[in-house]
């Protein structure tokens, strides 16, 4: 599934801000973290503000802060603000759609869209943030294990040769 730029920017911003709802970041700060356009992100943040997911904090040290409910807000909720999820317009026929194979392919593609939509509706922002933290802890632990073993693979290879 390929998302539009605005949708990707919205997900980056919402997830970054939802990591710590007390923290506020400027559009420039978030844009720098992800290597994206601050101007485009500012427009996306305004849309997220109108949707009640972020709020703008004015003044010195101002920026944006997450004000939604990370437990209840799903990836689908954010994506649906910026684009339609699922099959295209039913009246837009492509060459070959009315054939037996065309119908079979359309059925499979519709099923894939439904699975993607259900998955996006099942993953809350909090779930994804916890997953990110879990993977980071796991990678740190694996790095520590490798450092303690002192390059265990090289030692095993040396013993075998």
Secondary structure, 3 states (H helix, E strand, C coil): CCCCHHHHHHHHHHHHHHCCCCCCECHHHHHHHHCCCHHHHHHHHHHHHHCCCEEEECCCCCEEEECCCCCCCEHHHHHHCCCCCCCCCCCCCCCCCCCHHHHHHHHHHHHHHHHHHHHHHHCEHHHHHHHHHHHHHHHHHHHHHHHHHCCHHHHHHHHHC
